[in-house]
Amino acid sequence: MNKTEAGARLASPEVRKGMSAFLSSLQGERHASPHTLRAYRNELRRFAQFLGPEMRWKEVDHVMIRGFLSHLHEQGLSKVSVARALAALRSMYKWLAREGVVRQNPAKLVSTPKLPKKLPRVPTLEEMNTLLDSNLPERAVFAERDRAIFELLYGCGLRNSELVGIELADIQEANGLILIRGKGKKQRYVPLEGKAEEALQVYLAARQRMLAAHKKSSRRLLINHRGGPLTTRSVARIVKQIAVANGLPPDIHPHTLRHAFGTHMLSEGADLRAIQELLGHERLSTTQKYTQLSIEHVMEVYDRTHPRAR
């Protein structure tokens, strides 16, 4: 048992019960991903450890929550980690208030730590074309599948979890669409065209041969070399291995390709609302933060629209 788990056990029964019920609601009502559940559980266990065995919900106020955040900072946690902990508390207290356990949400009175406005580096258009047009490393176990992974992540702007969740029935080749199941069981369609469609066709044929060789069947689109479903961890490993082998930095991951999708579409003149729809963002503000305007695009817009530039 680690210190965080021990701390949670030392909390009062009332606090333990409330946290457990909240986490159950995240899973059952909001369909939170395993990653989200694990992150929230860890943050709330830290909070329980900080409160101790005598504290009750009605005794916790915004001053105590600020003290908890200061405690995390003193332990060496980054501002991003502290902000994540506060977000978990706000979400939990919102649920507790809805359930009538507390009257108000004290976490709402606590300001989020100011975070550095640092956008992740996005591969350039030239880097992406070089990567996608190159030969895969000779050690690639399933080259047709790996190429399809890159083309779908970048060509459709998918999240890693969305990609591994695609089933064969979700692919509507006649309409040139793929049904994507996003966060919170939200669904959207993305276009399946060009290089992504070509790579998918080549992979589907290789996939059929692979399953026949192992005498297996699968509803999932992506399979491993033994015929089982591919995991998000495996996709991340494949993306990093191939990208690094082609000269990209080692911090690349599947979400980098999704970010590149939005950034490159914007720089080529796509409408922000259309990008929002394709990425499955609920709020336009998320899309605005997610994409980066290149200086070339800024200058092109200026030259085309400003009356004194013509």
VEXMARLO-907740 format. One record per residue: residue number from 1; x, y, z of N, C-alpha, C in turn. Coordinates in steps of 0.001 Angstrom, whole numbers. Atoms other than C-alpha are relative to their C-alpha. Example, Ala and Ser with C-alpha at 12.3 -4.5 7.8 and 13.67 -1.06 7.14 Angstrom:
- num,n.east,n.north,n.up,ca.east,ca.north,ca.up,c.east,c.north,c.up
- 1,890,-1190,0,12300,-4500,7800,900,1200,0 .
- 2,-820,-1190,-60,13670,-1060,7140,-770,1090,730 .
This chain:
- num,n.east,n.north,n.up,ca.east,ca.north,ca.up,c.east,c.north,c.up
- 1,850,-1201,0,0,0,0,878,1241,0 .
- 2,-820,-1212,22,1496,3377,-961,-554,1043,965 .
- 3,396,-1023,-981,1290,6563,1117,-1345,641,-335 .
- 4,1257,-637,404,-1580,8010,-929,-1188,-867,376 .
- 5,1090,907,-355,-3747,4928,-448,-186,-66,1503 .
- 6,85,34,-1455,-2894,4813,3256,-688,1248,523 .
- 7,631,-1251,-411,-3896,8460,3569,-1494,-26,-202 .
- 8,1434,71,277,-7271,7783,1997,-702,-846,1039 .
- 9,607,879,-1003,-7926,4974,4464,-98,682,1358 .
- 10,16,-702,-1281,-7131,7330,7366,-1041,1113,43 .
- 11,1032,-1037,33,-9799,9821,6252,-1256,-484,709 .
- 12,1233,366,-689,-13161,9895,7984,-886,-834,-913 .
- 13,906,818,825,-15790,7379,6820,-884,844,-912 .
- 14,851,-877,814,-17939,10278,5577,722,450,-1256 .
- 15,-794,-459,1142,-15157,11589,3338,273,-1155,-958 .
- 16,-267,1165,854,-14248,8116,2067,-1234,-389,-797 .
- 17,1246,374,671,-17878,7362,1255,-334,978,-1117 .
- 18,310,-1009,1009,-18368,10661,-601,898,-106,-1216 .
- 19,-940,123,1115,-15232,10238,-2695,-291,-1233,-840 .
- 20,294,1240,707,-16107,6659,-3566,-1256,136,-856 .
- 21,1249,-187,749,-19638,7631,-4621,212,913,-1202 .
- 22,-289,-911,1106,-18321,10490,-6751,722,-722,-1132 .
- 23,-744,738,1021,-15852,8233,-8574,-904,-1002,-725 .
- 24,949,924,630,-18627,5710,-9189,-904,733,-983 .
- 25,853,-778,901,-20768,8463,-10726,762,403,-1259 .
- 26,-823,-327,1171,-17884,9467,-13005,-1,-1148,-998 .
- 27,-67,1172,868,-17713,5946,-14333,-1361,-359,-568 .
- 28,1317,466,421,-21431,5170,-14481,-818,1015,-772 .
- 29,844,-1031,612,-23040,8495,-15454,726,774,-1092 .
- 30,-744,-843,940,-20312,10425,-17259,921,-801,-907 .
- 31,-789,899,855,-18543,7422,-18794,1445,479,-138 .
- 32,-1382,-461,9,-15128,8747,-17802,938,-1134,-402 .
- 33,-968,993,449,-12140,6973,-19309,763,-546,1207 .
- 34,-825,549,-1093,-9941,4698,-17145,1117,952,406 .
- 35,-1070,-959,-302,-7184,7325,-17406,-521,1130,888 .
- 36,596,-1072,-802,-9489,10063,-16044,-327,-480,1409 .
- 37,345,555,-1312,-10737,7842,-13231,1245,-172,867 .
- 38,-1238,217,-746,-7191,6945,-12212,572,1330,482 .
- 39,-536,-1309,-374,-6121,10603,-12222,-818,629,1129 .
- 40,863,-564,-1040,-9134,11757,-10175,183,-749,1315 .
- 41,-155,797,-1222,-8701,8897,-7711,1289,394,719 .
- 42,-1270,-372,-626,-5071,9826,-7103,-66,1379,643 .
- 43,100,-1358,-552,-5859,13524,-6593,-860,14,1259 .
- 44,904,-2,-1155,-8728,12804,-4197,609,-735,1187 .
- 45,-682,689,-1100,-6644,10367,-2170,1002,920,678 .
- 46,-907,-992,-599,-4062,13106,-1703,-774,958,900 .
- 47,821,-933,-773,-6831,15409,-498,-471,-650,1297 .
- 48,442,721,-1204,-8137,12774,1920,1130,-110,1012 .
- 49,-1165,81,-877,-4650,12333,3298,247,1337,688 .
- 50,-203,-1339,-556,-4389,16099,3812,-1052,318,1057 .
- 51,1093,-308,-944,-7773,16319,5589,159,-730,1325 .
- 52,-144,772,-1225,-7022,13574,8072,-1299,-658,433 .
- 53,1155,837,-390,-9442,11303,9980,-1147,734,683 .
- 54,1029,-693,-777,-11395,13968,11873,-861,945,-839 .
- 55,658,-1041,801,-12499,16268,9034,-1300,-499,-622 .
- 56,1284,284,645,-16107,16359,7746,-192,960,-1164 .
- 57,197,-824,1192,-17393,17787,4472,-363,1436,351 .
- 58,481,-1344,-308,-19145,20770,6086,1074,878,628 .
- 59,-1070,-761,-635,-15901,21778,7809,1053,478,-998 .
- 60,-992,-372,1017,-13931,22130,4563,-439,1290,-678 .
- 61,315,-1261,680,-13828,25691,3208,1097,334,-1016 .
- 62,-962,-356,1048,-11918,27518,492,1395,253,558 .
- 63,-1311,-244,-612,-9125,28460,2912,757,-1313,151 .
- 64,-629,1312,-165,-8465,24788,3616,440,-567,-1354 .
- 65,-369,488,1337,-8452,23980,-93,1236,730,-497 .
- 66,-1215,-739,360,-5916,26756,-666,1207,-574,739 .
- 67,-1081,613,-775,-3852,25183,2093,449,-1316,-609 .
- 68,-326,1275,655,-4035,21838,318,838,239,-1250 .
- 69,-752,-301,1215,-2810,23378,-2927,1411,482,337 .
- 70,-1327,-445,-442,47,25106,-1084,836,-1199,449 .
- 71,-671,1222,-450,893,21750,467,544,-782,-1195 .
- 72,-464,696,1205,1118,20179,-2995,1197,712,-615 .
- 73,-1104,-789,561,3342,23010,-4182,1277,-196,815 .
- 74,-1164,199,-872,5651,22566,-1172,611,-1381,-198 .
- 75,-509,1353,258,5948,18881,-2058,720,-98,-1340 .
- 76,-725,-8,1260,7421,19888,-5393,-841,-236,-1232 .
- 77,858,205,1163,4391,19400,-7645,-16,1251,-868 .
- 78,24,-1111,939,4257,21565,-10745,-1335,722,54 .
- 79,1251,-751,57,1631,24235,-11353,-1071,-771,-767 .
- 80,952,800,778,27,21921,-13906,-631,-1069,880 .
- 81,512,1042,-899,-302,19147,-11307,-928,587,1057 .
- 82,845,-666,-1009,-1716,21572,-8714,-1329,409,-625 .
- 83,1235,-384,688,-4241,22884,-11247,-879,-1215,-263 .
- 84,765,1226,224,-5270,19318,-12055,-688,-462,1284 .
- 85,596,372,-1288,-5857,18614,-8361,-1193,890,318 .
- 86,1113,-922,-243,-8031,21730,-8064,-1183,-326,-898 .
- 87,1077,371,920,-10035,20676,-11118,-749,-1222,508 .
- 88,638,1199,-553,-10696,17295,-9504,-885,364,1192 .
- 89,788,-416,-1166,-11887,18977,-6292,-1245,771,-420 .
- 90,1168,-750,475,-14168,21382,-8172,-1072,-946,-534 .
- 91,948,957,576,-15749,18499,-10039,-680,-813,1097 .
- 92,571,794,-1080,-16224,16460,-6873,-978,827,831 .
- 93,883,-828,-815,-17709,19355,-4878,-1270,399,-752 .
- 94,1189,-273,810,-20069,20187,-7730,-979,-1165,116 .
- 95,844,1201,-141,-21350,16606,-7498,-563,-99,1417 .
- 96,465,64,-1391,-21540,16721,-3681,-1129,999,250 .
- 97,1053,-1012,-146,-23613,19923,-3875,-1282,-468,-684 .
- 98,1177,497,718,-25931,18341,-6446,-708,-1099,792 .
- 99,557,1090,-797,-26392,15358,-4128,-489,460,1371 .
- 100,468,-533,-1276,-27145,17627,-1161,924,-278,1165 .
- 101,-947,290,-1068,-24050,16589,804,580,1295,552 .
- 102,-480,-1321,-419,-22733,20181,897,-911,1057,-611 .
- 103,864,-1076,497,-24461,23515,355,614,735,-1178 .
- 104,-651,-740,1073,-21896,25108,-1895,1343,-633,-319 .
- 105,-1270,533,471,-18688,24413,-3774,1132,928,417 .
- 106,-1068,-901,-451,-15781,25935,-1815,1164,71,-975 .
- 107,-1112,4,958,-13342,24987,-4578,-184,1061,-1082 .
- 108,248,-1041,1001,-15026,27540,-6868,614,1330,409 .
- 109,-550,-1256,-502,-13643,30316,-4657,1525,46,-78 .
- 110,-1462,95,78,-10057,29171,-5251,437,192,-1446 .
- 111,-473,-292,1353,-8243,30590,-8275,942,-1092,-493 .
- 112,-893,971,626,-6518,28230,-10667,1390,619,-142 .
- 113,-1364,-532,187,-2705,28642,-10652,236,413,-1443 .
- 114,-291,-454,1354,-1505,30634,-13642,1026,-921,-635 .
- 115,-853,964,675,5,28210,-16098,738,671,-1149 .
- 116,-727,-563,1142,2669,28997,-18669,-711,-335,-1296 .
- 117,692,210,1264,1121,29441,-22102,972,-591,-1012 .
- 118,-954,692,857,3257,26871,-23834,-730,-1025,-859 .
- 119,625,945,913,1888,25138,-26890,1020,-1042,-421 .
- 120,-946,1035,425,3427,21814,-27872,474,250,-1426 .
- 121,-534,-158,1344,5668,21823,-30898,-734,-936,-951 .
- 122,716,792,1002,3836,20633,-33989,927,-216,-1190 .
- 123,-815,223,1201,5673,18968,-36880,-495,874,-1150 .
- 124,379,-815,1151,5719,21138,-39969,-655,-870,-1062 .
- 125,620,706,1116,3847,20233,-43121,1037,-848,-728 .
- 126,-1066,731,685,7142,19208,-44710,427,-1221,801 .
- 127,-388,1133,-849,8075,17012,-41736,-1038,-1117,-51 .
- 128,1058,1015,47,4702,15245,-41817,-4,-711,-1344 .
- 129,-21,629,1324,4882,14650,-45564,1203,-932,-140 .
- 130,-1191,849,45,8430,13300,-45247,-213,-1283,787 .
- 131,268,1170,-846,7345,10993,-42434,-965,-965,-672 .
- 132,1035,859,560,4242,9694,-44178,389,-593,-1353 .
- 133,-427,508,1305,5964,9261,-47549,1211,-922,90 .
- 134,-1209,801,-156,8951,7410,-46108,-345,-1472,168 .
- 135,160,1430,-260,9449,3666,-45853,46,-231,1501 .
- 136,-9,309,-1423,8671,2229,-42439,1267,-785,334 .
- 137,-1201,756,-392,11580,766,-40454,-151,-1485,-305 .
- 138,45,1420,354,12488,-2767,-41432,-505,-859,1153 .
- 139,422,793,-1149,11726,-3910,-37891,-1502,97,281 .
- 140,1445,-110,-210,8039,-2937,-38190,-648,-1374,-110 .
- 141,611,1325,-37,6045,-6034,-37229,-1172,-103,-965 .
- 142,1224,13,812,2901,-5062,-39142,-36,1342,-746 .
- 143,-216,-1279,673,3881,-2342,-41619,-1287,596,-555 .
- 144,1250,-516,575,454,-2052,-43311,-866,644,1078 .
- 145,782,-565,-1103,-1254,-1478,-39978,627,1280,515 .
- 146,-683,-1173,-549,1373,973,-38773,-174,1217,-906 .
- 147,224,-1121,913,1027,3099,-41903,-1439,503,130 .
- 148,1398,-396,-170,-2765,3084,-41483,-189,801,1285 .
- 149,75,-738,-1263,-2309,4260,-37870,392,1460,-214 .
- 150,-461,-1368,239,-322,7314,-38998,-969,774,-885 .
- 151,888,-699,935,-2641,8149,-41882,-1333,341,646 .
- 152,1287,-262,-651,-5775,7896,-39715,139,1046,1102 .
- 153,-205,-990,-1059,-4361,9855,-36772,150,1396,-594 .
- 154,-257,-1307,600,-3123,12662,-38999,-1079,386,-1007 .
- 155,983,-298,1041,-5672,12383,-41815,-1394,268,527 .
- 156,1350,-169,-559,-8733,12293,-39537,-10,763,1320 .
- 157,-61,-766,-1245,-7515,14133,-36423,-543,-748,1195 .
- 158,593,832,-1043,-8348,11263,-34085,812,11,1285 .
- 159,-658,301,-1261,-7570,10784,-30429,452,-1453,-47 .
- 160,-497,1374,-65,-5621,7630,-29618,-1118,-974,383 .
- 161,1081,881,-471,-8583,6136,-27728,-1087,-170,-1062 .
- 162,995,87,1071,-10908,6931,-30646,465,-949,-1092 .
- 163,-550,858,1049,-8607,5188,-33089,-114,-1476,369 .
- 164,30,1413,-382,-8318,1937,-31129,-1434,-492,208 .
- 165,1391,397,-210,-12082,1973,-30533,-793,-219,-1280 .
- 166,716,171,1267,-13011,1894,-34238,-255,-1479,-268 .
- 167,351,1350,411,-14850,-1240,-35307,-254,-19,-1505 .
- 168,180,110,1449,-15220,-2552,-38848,-1340,589,-437 .
- 169,1338,-497,348,-18925,-1647,-38802,-62,1521,-18 .
- 170,-14,-1464,-41,-17994,1998,-38173,512,617,-1302 .
- 171,-586,-498,1244,-16293,2301,-41560,-1045,-56,-1111 .
- 172,992,-92,1074,-18717,3492,-44245,717,391,-1287 .
- 173,-822,-266,1190,-16601,3134,-47367,-809,650,-1123 .
- 174,814,-539,1090,-19481,3905,-49742,-222,1501,147 .
- 175,227,-1418,-270,-20016,7285,-48076,1293,765,269 .
- 176,-1265,-652,-295,-16348,7975,-47418,51,575,1399 .
- 177,76,-499,-1372,-16923,8302,-43656,393,-1084,1001 .
- 178,-214,897,-1141,-15887,6761,-40346,-776,557,1183 .
- 179,697,-388,-1226,-18115,6855,-37275,991,-63,1152 .
- 180,-940,-92,-1108,-16035,7995,-34301,-773,172,1305 .
- 181,588,-125,-1338,-17038,7499,-30680,988,751,880 .
- 182,-904,-860,-740,-15502,10355,-28758,-229,-44,1494 .
- 183,145,-72,-1450,-15444,11451,-25134,-1469,44,398 .
- 184,1368,-18,-508,-18589,10902,-23090,-1006,-633,-942 .
- 185,856,731,944,-20007,8549,-25736,-591,895,-1090 .
- 186,435,-861,1101,-20394,11458,-28166,503,-585,-1312 .
- 187,-349,570,1291,-20355,10451,-31800,124,1092,-1053 .
- 188,-135,-917,1129,-19218,12217,-34945,504,-808,-1199 .
- 189,-530,612,1209,-18349,11358,-38520,1196,814,-485 .
- 190,-1148,-668,604,-14979,12134,-40074,181,-552,-1416 .
- 191,-191,465,1374,-14110,11935,-43788,1104,-1054,-104 .
- 192,-1015,1010,304,-12197,8916,-45073,319,144,-1482 .
- 193,-339,-283,1389,-10472,10055,-48227,1512,-11,-191 .
- 194,-1401,-174,343,-7134,10290,-50004,905,-1078,549 .
- 195,-1020,923,-476,-4064,8727,-48435,-490,-874,1143 .
- 196,527,787,-1113,-5949,7611,-45327,-825,-1174,-518 .
- 197,808,1073,580,-8404,5619,-47420,889,-1038,-688 .
- 198,-901,930,677,-5607,4107,-49508,725,-896,1005 .
- 199,-711,776,-1018,-3642,3046,-46432,-930,-986,696 .
- 200,958,877,-665,-6771,1607,-44844,-325,-1215,-866 .
- 201,307,1103,895,-7552,-517,-47904,1134,-1027,-9 .
- 202,-1153,903,-24,-4034,-1977,-47953,51,-758,1325 .
- 203,-26,646,-1315,-4223,-2667,-44218,-1106,-1030,150 .
- 204,1120,935,-155,-7656,-4336,-44380,301,-1342,-664 .
- 205,-359,1247,667,-6335,-6879,-46863,1034,-775,818 .
- 206,-1020,646,-827,-3279,-7587,-44695,-601,-499,1312 .
- 207,681,392,-1238,-5501,-7726,-41614,-735,-1316,-185 .
- 208,744,1226,277,-7665,-10412,-43198,941,-1202,-84 .
- 209,-979,1088,86,-4598,-12503,-44000,543,-362,1378 .
- 210,-522,228,-1346,-3301,-12078,-40446,-991,-792,846 .
- 211,1019,706,-772,-6591,-13191,-38882,-187,-1426,-494 .
- 212,149,1346,558,-6888,-16150,-41246,1148,-903,446 .
- 213,-1163,779,-407,-3361,-17283,-40340,-113,-450,1453 .
- 214,160,341,-1414,-4282,-17247,-36642,-1369,-613,301 .
- 215,1345,574,-147,-7805,-18600,-37242,-804,766,1045 .
- 216,721,-872,-933,-9323,-15647,-35421,-889,958,-766 .
- 217,831,-1075,551,-11925,-12953,-35991,-17,1135,1012 .
- 218,25,-1149,-898,-12247,-9458,-34566,-880,1087,-574 .
- 219,801,-1150,434,-14694,-6566,-34706,840,1269,-54 .
- 220,-846,-1190,-69,-11949,-4085,-33896,798,173,-1289 .
- 221,-770,-279,1202,-10243,-2388,-36802,1468,-322,206 .
- 222,-1430,190,-231,-6755,-2393,-35298,267,-1242,833 .
- 223,-360,1224,-712,-5283,-5721,-34284,1520,-87,104 .
- 224,-1439,237,-107,-1857,-6850,-33119,395,-1181,-880 .
- 225,-470,1040,912,283,-9436,-34906,-458,-1400,405 .
- 226,577,1290,-408,-1445,-12233,-32940,-1509,-48,-225 .
- 227,1427,-30,283,-4944,-11155,-33966,-852,601,1097 .
- 228,755,-625,-1084,-5932,-9498,-30680,-143,1495,-221 .
- 229,195,-1449,167,-7121,-5886,-30282,1241,781,419 .
- 230,-1147,-850,-304,-4463,-3177,-30262,-383,967,1121 .
- 231,249,-913,-1124,-4149,-979,-27145,540,1395,-298 .
- 232,-502,-1369,164,-3575,2766,-26834,1487,71,304 .
- 233,-1428,11,-331,-210,2036,-25240,830,-500,-1177 .
- 234,-719,529,1161,839,-20,-28262,44,1030,-1123 .
- 235,27,-1031,1038,-256,2757,-30639,1024,1085,313 .
- 236,-968,-1036,-395,1803,5303,-28671,1422,-480,-248 .
- 237,-1341,543,212,4842,3024,-28826,341,-49,-1483 .
- 238,-220,86,1451,4453,2463,-32575,265,1386,-593 .
- 239,-147,-1361,523,4053,6182,-33292,1369,563,350 .
- 240,-1293,-543,-420,7110,7158,-31269,1157,-699,-713 .
- 241,-1099,761,598,9312,4391,-32647,216,395,-1460 .
- 242,-123,-301,1427,8575,5160,-36290,354,1467,-223 .
- 243,-271,-1426,169,8592,8948,-35908,1458,325,317 .
- 244,-1391,-246,-379,11954,8982,-34113,950,-574,-1046 .
- 245,-839,610,1033,13397,6625,-36728,55,862,-1256 .
- 246,36,-881,1161,12445,9257,-39311,398,1430,341 .
- 247,-606,-1286,-306,14120,12142,-37526,-815,960,832 .
- 248,795,-893,-844,11312,13602,-35382,424,-140,1460 .
- 249,-447,48,-1398,11933,14421,-31686,-690,-1105,786 .
- 250,529,1139,-758,11354,11694,-29073,-1254,290,824 .
- 251,1194,-312,-785,8503,13570,-27360,-1281,-114,-827 .
- 252,1194,115,840,6115,12831,-30249,-888,-1134,517 .
- 253,968,1006,-428,2956,10876,-29423,-1234,136,-896 .
- 254,1167,-69,887,-415,10171,-31099,-711,1342,10 .
- 255,706,-1282,-68,-1892,13453,-29868,728,1077,-800 .
- 256,-758,-939,821,900,15296,-31689,-558,26,-1421 .
- 257,531,87,1361,-554,14068,-34980,-1387,624,-74 .
- 258,1319,-645,-61,-4046,15184,-33958,165,1517,21 .
- 259,-259,-1437,-64,-2643,18595,-33095,475,529,-1353 .
- 260,-486,-393,1321,-839,18729,-36437,-1143,83,-994 .
- 261,1181,-6,865,-4118,17906,-38192,-708,1353,67 .
- 262,706,-1262,-160,-5841,20978,-36735,835,1192,-427 .
- 263,-879,-1121,323,-2852,23283,-37102,186,161,-1504 .
- 264,-259,-62,1439,-2162,22399,-40729,-1259,352,-788 .
- 265,1242,-369,683,-5818,22635,-41747,-260,1500,144 .
- 266,204,-1429,-223,-6015,26084,-40188,951,833,-857 .
- 267,-982,-751,778,-2824,27242,-41889,-291,-59,-1490 .
- 268,368,120,1414,-4235,26034,-45224,-1336,676,-303 .
- 269,1197,-802,244,-7356,28168,-44757,-1311,-611,436 .
- 270,1254,629,-431,-9898,25810,-43171,-698,872,1036 .
- 271,807,-747,-961,-12723,27368,-41169,142,-618,1388 .
- 272,-204,486,-1360,-12249,27129,-37394,-1166,-853,483 .
- 273,1170,786,-396,-15805,25849,-36927,49,-1401,-597 .
- 274,-113,1313,638,-15176,23034,-39393,1037,-853,723 .
- 275,-1028,734,-740,-11999,22067,-37538,-551,-456,1345 .
- 276,637,353,-1273,-13952,22119,-34276,-854,-1249,-157 .
- 277,873,1142,245,-16476,19670,-35735,805,-1260,-268 .
- 278,-821,1167,350,-13820,17375,-37151,747,-558,1208 .
- 279,-729,442,-1186,-11882,17274,-33882,-924,-471,1113 .
- 280,938,411,-1037,-15034,16739,-31812,103,829,1262 .
- 281,-77,-885,-1163,-14441,19729,-29525,-1381,551,326 .
- 282,1299,-526,-420,-17466,20810,-27503,-30,1518,-91 .
- 283,-72,-1466,3,-16285,24434,-27264,1018,485,-1030 .
- 284,-902,-570,997,-14712,26576,-29931,1295,479,647 .
- 285,-1195,-488,-688,-12296,27977,-27344,1064,-1092,96 .
- 286,-949,1116,-41,-10721,24525,-27086,743,-110,-1315 .
- 287,-618,79,1323,-10093,24493,-30824,978,1151,-199 .
- 288,-877,-1163,157,-8591,27983,-30676,1321,-205,738 .
- 289,-1218,272,-751,-6113,26885,-28034,781,-1146,-645 .
- 290,-577,1236,502,-5459,23633,-29839,773,201,-1289 .
- 291,-643,-221,1286,-4396,25072,-33153,978,1155,73 .
- 292,-990,-1068,40,-1507,27320,-34013,-30,648,-1378 .
- 293,-77,-733,1270,-1525,30020,-36641,1466,195,-372 .
- 294,-1370,-219,457,1682,29975,-38615,126,1430,-514 .
- 295,-222,-1368,468,3244,33278,-39583,-350,129,-1475 .
- 296,356,-36,1417,2738,32344,-43230,-1496,220,-187 .
- 297,1449,-134,121,-1000,32050,-42700,-430,1414,401 .
- 298,334,-1353,-452,-1162,35338,-40784,284,1011,-1115 .
- 299,-364,-929,1061,643,37143,-43581,-906,-158,-1220 .
- 300,871,248,1154,-1509,35494,-46243,-1367,644,214 .
- 301,1294,-601,-319,-4712,36614,-44480,102,1525,-82 .
- 302,-188,-1448,46,-3323,40126,-44081,53,495,-1447 .
- 303,-145,-421,1402,-2324,40381,-47751,-1326,-82,-746 .
- 304,1246,201,739,-5720,39136,-48879,-1114,940,458 .
- 305,1157,-704,-551,-7955,41202,-46613,241,1475,345 .
- 306,-215,-1391,-420,-6276,44441,-45527,33,924,-1230 .
- 307,101,-872,1176,-7135,47317,-47900,1309,676,-401 .
- 308,-1260,-684,306,-3670,48893,-47651,1093,-974,-415 .
- 309,-992,1004,390,-1903,45610,-48430,-74,-333,-1474 .
- 310,188,352,1414,-3187,45451,-52015,418,1145,-902 .
